[in-house]
Amino acid sequence: MKSNSGAIRGLAIGITGGIACGKSEVARAFSALGAETADADVLAHEAIRPGEPAYDRVVARFGREIVGPGGEVDRRRLGEVVFQRPAERAALEAIIHPEVIKALKQWVNEVTARGAYAAATVPLLYEVNLVNLWDSVVCVRAPVELVIRRLRARGLTEEMAKARIAAQMPVEEKAKKADYVIENSGSLQELSEQARSVWNDLLRKGAQ
């Protein structure tokens, strides 16, 4: 958790947790309550668009077979390569993570300097040691069996789902490190209510 200073009037909230645990839903709930939001995964996708600096490096590293017919990186093909091979995943992260971190820091500084609340979904917040950017960290977790069902509903095989889960820090470790934990094993309404409770507490802290 970063320390507050007089130079930053708003609040920075990092949303992390396991894959398919509901981080994006919590971000949407915070947005409806007044936060400005960003998503590290979206920033990562933007970083490998044609014309961006990371694009050429990714294609050079992983080959033209990951390039789709329109010239864009086919993220599904790329994922099939990196999530089965830890060394390949590390190589991809070494290219993309610096671009994402740079973009996140710039965005957080711009939003909080205006006195607004910046809430960003950052799946690998702890893995990349991006803790000090945030005033508070919210971890969203769900039972692994439910996560696998959600990933299979997205078109992944059980093997692919387990590989993606294994590629991240165990969600229980993230929960221990976080300031708030939201359990997403029920309905969207229940998730929304938990998010509102956390948000209200963040507002109280921000007013102090």
C-alpha positions as CSV (number, residue, x, y, z in Angstrom):
1,M,0.0,0.0,0.0
2,K,1.4,3.4,-0.9
3,S,1.4,6.2,1.5
4,N,-0.9,9.2,1.0
5,S,0.7,12.6,0.3
6,G,-0.6,16.1,-0.1
7,A,0.2,16.0,-3.8
8,I,-2.4,13.3,-4.5
9,R,-5.9,14.2,-3.6
10,G,-7.8,11.2,-4.9
11,L,-7.6,7.5,-4.1
12,A,-5.9,4.7,-6.0
13,I,-7.6,1.2,-5.7
14,G,-6.0,-1.9,-7.1
15,I,-8.4,-4.8,-7.9
16,T,-6.7,-8.2,-8.1
17,G,-7.5,-11.8,-7.6
18,G,-7.6,-15.1,-9.5
19,I,-8.5,-15.6,-13.1
20,A,-12.3,-15.7,-13.7
21,C,-13.0,-14.7,-10.1
22,G,-15.0,-11.6,-10.9
23,K,-12.5,-8.8,-10.9
24,S,-14.1,-7.1,-13.9
25,E,-17.5,-7.2,-12.2
26,V,-16.1,-5.5,-9.1
27,A,-14.6,-2.9,-11.3
28,R,-17.9,-2.3,-13.0
29,A,-19.6,-2.0,-9.6
30,F,-17.0,0.6,-8.5
31,S,-17.5,2.5,-11.8
32,A,-21.2,2.6,-11.2
33,L,-20.5,4.1,-7.7
34,G,-18.2,6.8,-9.1
35,A,-14.8,5.4,-9.8
36,E,-12.8,5.9,-13.0
37,T,-11.6,2.5,-14.1
38,A,-8.8,0.8,-16.1
39,D,-7.9,-2.7,-16.9
40,A,-4.3,-4.0,-17.1
41,D,-5.4,-6.7,-19.5
42,V,-6.8,-4.1,-21.9
43,L,-3.6,-2.1,-21.6
44,A,-1.6,-5.3,-22.4
45,H,-3.8,-5.9,-25.5
46,E,-3.2,-2.3,-26.6
47,A,0.5,-2.7,-26.1
48,I,0.7,-5.3,-28.8
49,R,-1.4,-3.6,-31.4
50,P,0.3,-3.1,-34.7
51,G,2.3,0.1,-34.6
52,E,3.0,-0.1,-30.8
53,P,6.6,-0.7,-29.6
54,A,5.8,-4.1,-28.1
55,Y,4.2,-5.4,-31.2
56,D,7.4,-5.9,-33.3
57,R,9.2,-7.4,-30.3
58,V,6.4,-9.9,-29.6
59,V,6.2,-11.0,-33.2
60,A,9.9,-11.3,-33.5
61,R,10.0,-13.4,-30.4
62,F,7.1,-15.8,-31.1
63,G,6.9,-15.8,-34.9
64,R,4.5,-14.9,-37.6
65,E,2.2,-17.8,-36.7
66,I,0.7,-15.7,-33.8
67,V,-0.3,-13.0,-36.3
68,G,-3.9,-13.0,-37.5
69,P,-5.1,-12.3,-41.1
70,G,-5.5,-8.6,-40.3
71,G,-2.0,-8.2,-39.0
72,E,-3.0,-8.1,-35.4
73,V,-1.6,-10.5,-32.8
74,D,-4.0,-13.5,-32.4
75,R,-4.1,-13.6,-28.6
76,R,-5.6,-17.0,-28.4
77,R,-2.8,-18.5,-30.4
78,L,-0.3,-16.6,-28.3
79,G,-1.9,-17.8,-25.2
80,E,-1.7,-21.5,-26.3
81,V,2.0,-21.0,-26.6
82,V,2.8,-19.1,-23.4
83,F,0.5,-20.8,-20.9
84,Q,1.9,-24.2,-21.6
85,R,5.6,-23.1,-21.4
86,P,6.7,-21.0,-18.4
87,A,9.9,-19.8,-20.1
88,E,7.8,-18.5,-23.1
89,R,5.4,-16.8,-20.7
90,A,8.2,-15.1,-18.9
91,A,9.6,-13.9,-22.2
92,L,6.2,-12.4,-23.1
93,E,5.8,-10.8,-19.7
94,A,9.3,-9.2,-20.0
95,I,8.1,-7.4,-23.1
96,I,4.6,-6.4,-22.1
97,H,4.7,-5.7,-18.4
98,P,7.0,-2.6,-18.5
99,E,4.6,-1.0,-21.1
100,V,1.5,-1.8,-18.9
101,I,3.1,-0.6,-15.7
102,K,4.1,2.7,-17.4
103,A,0.6,3.2,-18.7
104,L,-1.0,2.3,-15.3
105,K,1.2,4.7,-13.4
106,Q,0.5,7.6,-15.8
107,W,-3.3,6.9,-15.6
108,V,-3.4,6.7,-11.8
109,N,-1.4,9.9,-11.4
110,E,-3.7,11.7,-13.8
111,V,-6.9,10.5,-12.2
112,T,-5.9,11.0,-8.5
113,A,-4.4,14.4,-9.3
114,R,-7.9,15.5,-10.2
115,G,-9.2,14.3,-6.8
116,A,-11.0,11.4,-8.4
117,Y,-10.9,7.7,-7.5
118,A,-8.9,5.4,-9.8
119,A,-9.8,1.7,-9.6
120,A,-7.8,-0.6,-11.9
121,T,-8.1,-4.3,-12.5
122,V,-4.6,-5.7,-12.2
123,P,-4.5,-9.5,-12.2
124,L,-0.7,-9.8,-11.6
125,L,-0.5,-6.9,-9.1
126,Y,1.5,-8.9,-6.6
127,E,3.4,-11.0,-9.2
128,V,4.9,-7.8,-10.7
129,N,5.4,-6.1,-7.3
130,L,3.0,-3.2,-8.2
131,V,1.8,-2.8,-4.6
132,N,3.0,0.7,-3.8
133,L,0.9,2.3,-6.5
134,W,-2.3,1.8,-4.5
135,D,-3.9,3.2,-1.4
136,S,-5.9,0.0,-1.0
137,V,-5.9,-3.4,-2.7
138,V,-9.1,-5.4,-3.2
139,C,-8.8,-9.2,-3.9
140,V,-11.6,-11.0,-5.5
141,R,-11.6,-14.8,-5.1
142,A,-13.8,-17.8,-5.9
143,P,-13.6,-21.6,-5.4
144,V,-11.3,-23.3,-8.0
145,E,-14.0,-25.6,-9.2
146,L,-16.2,-22.7,-10.0
147,V,-13.3,-20.9,-11.7
148,I,-12.7,-23.9,-13.9
149,R,-16.4,-24.1,-14.9
150,R,-16.3,-20.4,-15.8
151,L,-13.2,-20.8,-17.9
152,R,-14.6,-23.9,-19.7
153,A,-17.7,-21.8,-20.5
154,R,-15.3,-19.4,-22.2
155,G,-14.2,-22.1,-24.5
156,L,-11.1,-23.4,-22.7
157,T,-10.4,-27.0,-22.0
158,E,-9.9,-28.2,-18.4
159,E,-6.2,-28.5,-19.1
160,M,-6.0,-25.0,-20.5
161,A,-8.0,-23.7,-17.5
162,K,-5.7,-25.3,-15.0
163,A,-2.6,-24.0,-16.8
164,R,-4.0,-20.4,-16.6
165,I,-4.8,-20.8,-12.9
166,A,-1.3,-22.2,-12.2
167,A,0.3,-19.3,-14.1
168,Q,-0.7,-16.9,-11.3
169,M,0.0,-16.6,-7.6
170,P,-2.5,-18.7,-5.6
171,V,-5.5,-16.5,-4.9
172,E,-5.3,-17.4,-1.2
173,E,-1.9,-15.8,-1.0
174,K,-3.3,-12.7,-2.7
175,A,-6.2,-12.6,-0.3
176,K,-3.8,-12.6,2.7
177,K,-1.9,-9.6,1.3
178,A,-4.9,-7.5,0.3
179,D,-6.7,-4.9,2.3
180,Y,-10.1,-6.2,1.3
181,V,-11.4,-9.6,0.1
182,I,-14.5,-10.1,-1.9
183,E,-15.9,-13.6,-2.2
184,N,-17.5,-14.3,-5.6
185,S,-19.2,-17.7,-5.2
186,G,-22.8,-16.5,-5.3
187,S,-24.9,-14.3,-7.4
188,L,-24.0,-11.0,-9.1
189,Q,-26.3,-9.2,-6.7
190,E,-24.3,-10.6,-3.8
191,L,-21.0,-9.6,-5.5
192,S,-22.4,-6.1,-6.1
193,E,-23.4,-5.8,-2.4
194,Q,-19.9,-6.8,-1.2
195,A,-18.4,-4.3,-3.7
196,R,-20.7,-1.5,-2.4
197,S,-19.7,-2.3,1.2
198,V,-16.0,-2.1,0.3
199,W,-16.6,1.1,-1.6
200,N,-18.3,2.8,1.3
201,D,-15.4,1.9,3.5
202,L,-13.0,3.3,1.0
203,L,-15.0,6.6,0.9
204,R,-14.8,6.8,4.7
205,K,-11.0,6.3,4.5
206,G,-10.7,8.8,1.7
207,A,-12.5,11.4,3.7
208,Q,-10.1,11.1,6.7
